[in-house]
Amino acid sequence: MKTFGASYLLLASIFAITSAQEPQDDDLLGVNVGALRPNRIQGFRVRMSDLPIAVTKGSLRFGVRQGSTQCETAEDTVKEPESAKVYEVTSKSLFGSCPSKTFVPWSQVPIKVRVLSTSRNDAFVDKVEVKIAGEWRNWEDKEVLVEKNRPSDWRKTFVSDIPDGVLIRGFAITMSDESVAGTKGNLRIGVRQGSHTSCETEIDLVVDPKRGYHYVLTDREKFGTCGDTKFNPDYRKPIQIRVLSEKCRNSAFFDEVKIKIGGRWRGWAGLFEEVSNGEPSPWEAVE
């Protein structure tokens, strides 16, 4: 009876804290009572846009807030970011005021994140993530502008909406056999499923791809954010993949792209599919 009373009081106090912080202008998330406890931030990620002008000679930092709780990382959290790259920050020395703050991941009050810059020249980001309670929460958009006097908007973050997911175990791409199919740049692969689950390999997944070559890639060091993002090949929402390029002087052409997940290779095939800087292949569902 004492145990039940203590648990009831603890749960009631948590609800009181989260309810007191609840803003009036946000849609409410469902509440998982088992996860209603304060947690500290474990990491940050930002994916820079593919635009050549996405880079900046300044630094980027992150702001996080939930209700009245707010923090900001160090001014030089991400120094001189380059276009198309993903930067992951896990060093507590760069967390600024955030180590002293706690957030409730499954509260009714959403966790919001924004990006700030020290530079007067524009930078552009496509995806921002914060890791809390072992889960990456993110918001994603295309070419969100950030500069010194114009941080990004505060945006609500989401966890993956894919249940019972498994990790990707490999990537494969078959280059077309035409003489112009190869390139002196790099190729990488993006994967997505549902509204809030996506990832990309490292920029240099395939370096200087040659015409007619079939590349099978299982080195997890090259998996980028796909190394810890889970997908469910049996879920009603299809897994989609695409190919992107970086530092390519000319277009590259491929015939097939696949991922290994759930014990088998799944992908899509085309004919002489083109990819170039800033112009990825279309998203296509795997079969």
N, C-alpha and C positions, 0 to 999 in steps of 0.2 A: 504494500500500500504506500510506503514511504517512497519507494522507487518510482511508482506511477505519479505521485504528487510532484516529485522533483523534476521528472521528465516533462510533466504538464507545464510547470512553471517556466522551464527553460524554453520550451516550444512557444509559449505565450510571449515570452520576452523577445524572442527572435521575430515573431510576427509583428510585435509592437514596433521594433526598430525598423523593419522593412516598410511597414505601413506608414510610419512617420516620414520616411524618405520619398514616398511615392509621388511622382509628378502627375499632373492632371492631363498632360498633353500626349502621353504615350500609350500605345496599345499594350495591354498587359500580356505577359507570358504566363504559361501554365506553371504551377508551383509543384516542385518535387520536394516534399517535406524532408526526405532523407538528405537532401543536399542543401538545406537551409542553414548553412553555417558560414561564418566569415572565413575567407581565404586570402592569402597574400599572392601577389602577382609573381609568376614564375618566368615570364619571358615576353618578348615582343617580336613581331615580324612586320616588314613592309616590302611590298613588291613594287618596284619602280616601273613606270610605263615604258613602252617600247619607243616612244618618240625620241629622236636624237636630242631634242631640247629638254628632255625630262631630267637631265643631270643638273647639278648645282655645285658650286665651289664652297658652299656653306655646309651647314649641318642640319639634320632633322632630329626632332625629338617627339615624344608621344605624350598626350594628355589622356587621363582616364577619369571618369566620374560615374558615380551611382548615387542618385539622390543628392544629398549634401556632402557626400564623401568625394574628394577630388585630389588628384596628384599629378605630377609631371616628372618626366625623366630628365636626365642631365642635358644641358644645352648641346653638347657634342655627342649625342647618343649614336647617330649614324653620320660619319664624316664623309663629305664629298661623294654622295651616292651616284652610281652610274646607271644609265638607262637599262631597262629589262632585267636588272638583277634583283634578287631577294636577299634582304639583310635580316639576320636573326640576332637578337640581343638577349643574352642570358646572364651577363655579368651584373651582379648586384651593385657594383661600383658605378654603373651608368643609370641606375634606377631612380636617381634623384630623390624626391620626396615619397616615392611609391612604396619603399619597404616598410614604412610606418603605417600604411593604410591597409585595410582589409575590405574585401568585396564579397557579396553573397551571390554566387553564380546563378542560382535558380530562384532568386527573389522575384517578386512581381515587378520590382523596379529594374529597368534595363541597365546594363553596363554599356556606357558609350565611350568611344575613343575618337580622338582627333590627332592630326599631325601638324606640327609647327616647324618653322624654318628660321635660321639665322641670316639667310641670304635675301638680297633684294631681287635676284633673278628668279624666274619661275622654276619650280620643280613640279613634276606630275607623278602621282601614285595611282596604282590600280587596286591594291588590296592592302588592308591593315589588319593585324591580328594581335591579340593579347592572350597569354596562357594563364589560366586560373584553375586551380583544382584539377590539374592534369589534362585540361581540355583547351584546345585552341578555339577562341571565339573570334569572329571576323566580320568586317564589312567589306564589300567589293563593289567597285564602280570603275568606269573607264576614264582615265586621264583627269583625275581630280587635282586641281591646281592648289599649290601651296607656295607661299612666299612670306617674307619677313612680317609684313603687316596684314597678311591674309592667311591665317591658318585654315585648314579644312574645317568644314562644319562638324559639330558633334554628331556622330552617327551611331546608331544602335548596333550592337554586335550580336551575332548568332552562332550557336554551336551547330555541328553537322546535323542535318535532318535525315540522315541515312542510318537505319537500324541494322545491327548485326553485320557490320562491315568487316572486311578483311584487307590485308595489305597487298599492294602490288609487288610482284616478285621479279618482274622483268619487263623490258621494253624491246621492241623490234621495229625496224623500218627497212623497206626494200626500195632502193633507188631505181629510177627508170633507166632503161638501157640506151636511151638516146644520147648523142654525143654532148649535148648541153646540160645533161641532168645534174652533173656534179657542181660543186662550188668550193671556193676557198674560205668559206665562213664556217659557222657552227649551226647545228640543228638541235632543237630541244622539243619535248612533247608536253602538252597540257592535257589534263584529265579533269572531268567534272561530272557530277551527278546531283540532281536536285538543285535547290536554290542556294544552298550555303556550304556545299562540299566541293572543293576544287583544289588542284595542286599543279605544280610544274616541276620538271626535272631541272638540273643545273643547265646553265646556258650552253656549256660545252659537252652535252651528252654525246653528240657525234661531231667530231672535228674533221673538217675538209672532206665531206662525204664524196665518194667516187661513184661514177655512173655504173649501174648494174650490180652494185654491192648490196648484200643483205647483212644488216647489222643487228646483232643480238646483244643486248646490254643488261647485265645482271649485277654490275658493281654498284652497291647501295650508296657509295660515296657520291655517285652522280645522280641520285634519285631526287635531290633537292627536297622540296616540301612534300613530295610524293612518298618519301621514306616513312612518314608517320601519319599519312592521311588514309583513312579506310573507306572502301567502297563495297557495295553489295551487288554482285552480278545477277542475283535472282530477284532483286527488288523491282517493283513496278515502274520506277523511274529509271530510264536507260542511262548507262554509262556512255559518255561521249569523249572522244579524243580528237586532238588536232596537232599539227606540226607548226613550229615557229622557227624563224631563223634569226641569226645575229651576226653582224660583221660580214655579211655576204656581199661580195662585189656584184654578183649577178644572181638571178633567180635559180633555185634548185627545184628538181622535179623528182617525185617519188610515186610509186605504184601501190604501196601498202604500208600500213602502220598498225601495230598491235601492242597490247599489254598482256602480261601473264598474271592472271588473278583467278582465285578459286580453283587452282590446279590445272588450268588450261589457257592457251593463248586465245585472245579475243581481240577483234579489231575490225577494220574496214579497208576495202580495196578500191582503188580508182584506176585511172590511166593517165599518166603524165600529169599528176597533180602538182600545181605550182605553189611555191612558198618563197617569199622574199622579205627583206627588211621591212618591218612594219606592216606586212601583209601576210598573216598566217593563213594556213589552209582553213576551210570551214570546219566547224564542229560537226562531227558525224557520230552516230550511235554505233557501238561495237556489236558484233554478231558472234 
